[in-house]
Amino acid sequence: MVIDRRGKLEDEPFRYRAVKDGRVLIYFEGRLIKTLAGKPAERLLREMVDRGPAEQQLLLAKATGHFKHGNER
């Protein structure tokens, strides 16, 4: 079940890229915001398999934590 009450994930603002050394780079609106390595990166990649775009966006949002609070310019 996908939870996105405000509809912010419908535009798919998150992207990710897995690199050769096992890291996962997470981007928000084209800007790098988080790098995962080791077990968290492996776990995220495992969870992303066979998920729809909306579920993937939610997983990426959860992986980034609370990086954006609305007061940034």
C-alpha positions as CSV (number, residue, x, y, z in Angstrom):
1,M,0.0,0.0,0.0
2,V,1.5,3.3,-1.1
3,I,1.1,6.3,1.2
4,D,1.5,9.7,-0.4
5,R,-1.1,11.9,1.1
6,R,0.1,15.2,-0.5
7,G,0.7,13.6,-3.9
8,K,4.3,14.8,-4.0
9,L,5.7,11.5,-5.4
10,E,3.4,11.4,-8.4
11,D,5.9,13.5,-10.4
12,E,8.6,11.0,-9.6
13,P,11.1,13.5,-8.1
14,F,13.5,10.7,-7.0
15,R,16.0,8.9,-9.1
16,Y,18.7,6.4,-8.1
17,R,21.8,5.0,-9.6
18,A,23.7,1.9,-8.5
19,V,27.5,2.2,-9.1
20,K,30.0,-0.6,-9.5
21,D,31.5,-0.3,-6.0
22,G,28.1,-1.2,-4.5
23,R,27.0,2.3,-3.6
24,V,23.6,3.7,-4.4
25,L,23.3,7.4,-5.3
26,I,19.9,8.9,-4.7
27,Y,18.9,12.1,-6.5
28,F,16.0,14.5,-5.8
29,E,15.0,16.7,-8.8
30,G,18.4,16.1,-10.4
31,R,20.5,16.9,-7.3
32,L,22.4,14.2,-5.3
33,I,21.0,14.2,-1.8
34,K,22.1,10.8,-0.3
35,T,24.7,8.1,-0.9
36,L,24.1,4.6,0.6
37,A,26.8,2.0,0.9
38,G,27.1,-1.4,2.3
39,K,24.1,-3.2,3.8
40,P,21.7,-0.3,3.5
41,A,22.5,-0.1,-0.3
42,E,22.1,-3.8,-0.7
43,R,18.8,-3.8,1.2
44,L,17.4,-0.9,-0.9
45,L,18.3,-2.6,-4.2
46,R,16.7,-5.8,-3.1
47,E,13.5,-4.0,-2.1
48,M,13.4,-2.1,-5.4
49,V,13.1,-5.3,-7.5
50,D,9.6,-6.0,-8.8
51,R,8.1,-2.8,-7.5
52,G,6.0,-0.3,-9.4
53,P,7.1,3.3,-9.9
54,A,5.0,4.7,-7.0
55,E,6.3,2.1,-4.6
56,Q,9.9,2.8,-5.7
57,Q,9.4,6.5,-5.1
58,L,8.2,5.8,-1.6
59,L,11.2,3.5,-0.9
60,L,13.6,6.2,-2.1
61,A,11.8,8.9,0.0
62,K,12.1,6.7,3.1
63,A,15.8,6.0,2.4
64,T,16.6,9.7,2.3
65,G,15.1,10.4,5.7
66,H,13.8,13.8,6.5
67,F,16.1,15.9,4.3
68,K,13.5,18.4,3.1
69,H,11.2,20.3,5.5
70,G,9.7,23.0,3.4
71,N,11.8,26.0,4.6
72,E,14.6,25.6,2.0
73,R,14.9,28.0,-0.9
